[in-house]
Amino acid sequence: MDVLVCVKRVPAVGAEILLTPDATAIDTRHLGFTLGPHEECAVEEAARLAARTGGSAGVLTVGGPETEEQLRYAVSMGADHAVRVDAPGADGDPEAVAAAITDALRALPPYDLVLFGAASADAGHAQVGVRVAHALRRPVVGGVKGIEPGDGSVSLRREAGDGVAVYEAPLPAVAAVLEGLNLPRYPTIKGRLRAKKVPVRVLDAAPPAGNLRTRRLRHRPEARAETVVLGRGAAAAPAVVDVLVDAGVVR
């Protein structure tokens, strides 16, 4: 089975996220970049499927030369080859990104399964995979937490309330996976050295501008801890009991 994973370069969120002065974008001047957790699981699953079936695992992203850092990281995790779609102005617009990926897939050798993360770790639009599947007229399942290859088909499992829903899709197919699908491996030194030597294929794309416009970004309100003094000594006992009753600890 030949599998392709579409990934996105997203800011590492280990530090405070600052916004640009007009509050329409993230100020990335002092941020590092990484892959989102959903996409790391997708890369890991692609590498496992390729090893089980004797196929290949590729990775693709849309963006400038700086995104090759994330492509090589995915290769160090087990992907075989990497593709960068150079589509200036598409980043941040799921409609334009989906169009760029669709054009690239039509130009590349056919893949049996194309994987996406359920949503990017920055914008979280959760649109690109569905748009690509619709444009290519392929079956798509989202929220996937289990993949089992079959003969000309693939079984895709997702959680549904208190149970599990299993879909069987004919190949070629598209799936959007969730974190928890597997435990992504940590790249080895051998994998990192191999990733440095793997050529990155570059495809030029000029997708039409999408219709999504960012009006404003806002930070979440900060959660503030508040200390309430219930009383002192024995006089605090009734208030403590009331708190325990509210919490359901005692009746």
RAJO-V238573 format. One record per residue. N is the residue number from 1. RES is the residue in one small letter. SS is DSSP state (H for helix, E for strand, C for the rest). Layout:
# RAJO-V238573
[[N | RES | SS] [N | RES | SS]]
This chain:
# RAJO-V238573
[[1 | m | C] [2 | d | C] [3 | v | E] [4 | l | E] [5 | v | E] [6 | c | E] [7 | v | E] [8 | k | C] [9 | r | C] [10 | v | E] [11 | p | E] [12 | a | C] [13 | v | C] [14 | g | C] [15 | a | C] [16 | e | C] [17 | i | C] [18 | l | C] [19 | l | E] [20 | t | C] [21 | p | C] [22 | d | C] [23 | a | C] [24 | t | C] [25 | a | C] [26 | i | E] [27 | d | C] [28 | t | C] [29 | r | C] [30 | h | C] [31 | l | C] [32 | g | C] [33 | f | E] [34 | t | E] [35 | l | C] [36 | g | C] [37 | p | H] [38 | h | H] [39 | e | H] [40 | e | H] [41 | c | H] [42 | a | H] [43 | v | H] [44 | e | H] [45 | e | H] [46 | a | H] [47 | a | H] [48 | r | H] [49 | l | H] [50 | a | H] [51 | a | H] [52 | r | H] [53 | t | H] [54 | g | C] [55 | g | C] [56 | s | C] [57 | a | E] [58 | g | E] [59 | v | E] [60 | l | E] [61 | t | E] [62 | v | E] [63 | g | C] [64 | g | C] [65 | p | H] [66 | e | H] [67 | t | H] [68 | e | H] [69 | e | H] [70 | q | H] [71 | l | H] [72 | r | H] [73 | y | H] [74 | a | H] [75 | v | H] [76 | s | H] [77 | m | H] [78 | g | C] [79 | a | C] [80 | d | C] [81 | h | E] [82 | a | E] [83 | v | E] [84 | r | E] [85 | v | E] [86 | d | E] [87 | a | C] [88 | p | C] [89 | g | C] [90 | a | C] [91 | d | C] [92 | g | C] [93 | d | C] [94 | p | H] [95 | e | H] [96 | a | H] [97 | v | H] [98 | a | H] [99 | a | H] [100 | a | H] [101 | i | H] [102 | t | H] [103 | d | H] [104 | a | H] [105 | l | H] [106 | r | H] [107 | a | H] [108 | l | C] [109 | p | C] [110 | p | C] [111 | y | C] [112 | d | C] [113 | l | E] [114 | v | E] [115 | l | E] [116 | f | E] [117 | g | E] [118 | a | C] [119 | a | C] [120 | s | C] [121 | a | C] [122 | d | C] [123 | a | C] [124 | g | C] [125 | h | C] [126 | a | C] [127 | q | C] [128 | v | H] [129 | g | H] [130 | v | H] [131 | r | H] [132 | v | H] [133 | a | H] [134 | h | H] [135 | a | H] [136 | l | H] [137 | r | C] [138 | r | C] [139 | p | E] [140 | v | E] [141 | v | E] [142 | g | E] [143 | g | E] [144 | v | E] [145 | k | E] [146 | g | E] [147 | i | E] [148 | e | E] [149 | p | E] [150 | g | C] [151 | d | C] [152 | g | C] [153 | s | E] [154 | v | E] [155 | s | E] [156 | l | E] [157 | r | E] [158 | r | E] [159 | e | E] [160 | a | E] [161 | g | C] [162 | d | C] [163 | g | E] [164 | v | E] [165 | a | E] [166 | v | E] [167 | y | E] [168 | e | E] [169 | a | E] [170 | p | E] [171 | l | C] [172 | p | C] [173 | a | E] [174 | v | E] [175 | a | E] [176 | a | E] [177 | v | E] [178 | l | C] [179 | e | C] [180 | g | C] [181 | l | C] [182 | n | C] [183 | l | C] [184 | p | C] [185 | r | C] [186 | y | C] [187 | p | C] [188 | t | C] [189 | i | H] [190 | k | H] [191 | g | H] [192 | r | H] [193 | l | H] [194 | r | H] [195 | a | H] [196 | k | H] [197 | k | H] [198 | v | C] [199 | p | C] [200 | v | E] [201 | r | E] [202 | v | E] [203 | l | E] [204 | d | E] [205 | a | C] [206 | a | C] [207 | p | C] [208 | p | C] [209 | a | C] [210 | g | C] [211 | n | C] [212 | l | C] [213 | r | C] [214 | t | C] [215 | r | C] [216 | r | C] [217 | l | C] [218 | r | C] [219 | h | C] [220 | r | C] [221 | p | C] [222 | e | C] [223 | a | C] [224 | r | C] [225 | a | C] [226 | e | C] [227 | t | C] [228 | v | C] [229 | v | C] [230 | l | C] [231 | g | C] [232 | r | C] [233 | g | H] [234 | a | H] [235 | a | H] [236 | a | H] [237 | a | H] [238 | p | H] [239 | a | H] [240 | v | H] [241 | v | H] [242 | d | H] [243 | v | H] [244 | l | H] [245 | v | H] [246 | d | H] [247 | a | C] [248 | g | C] [249 | v | C] [250 | v | C] [251 | r | C]]
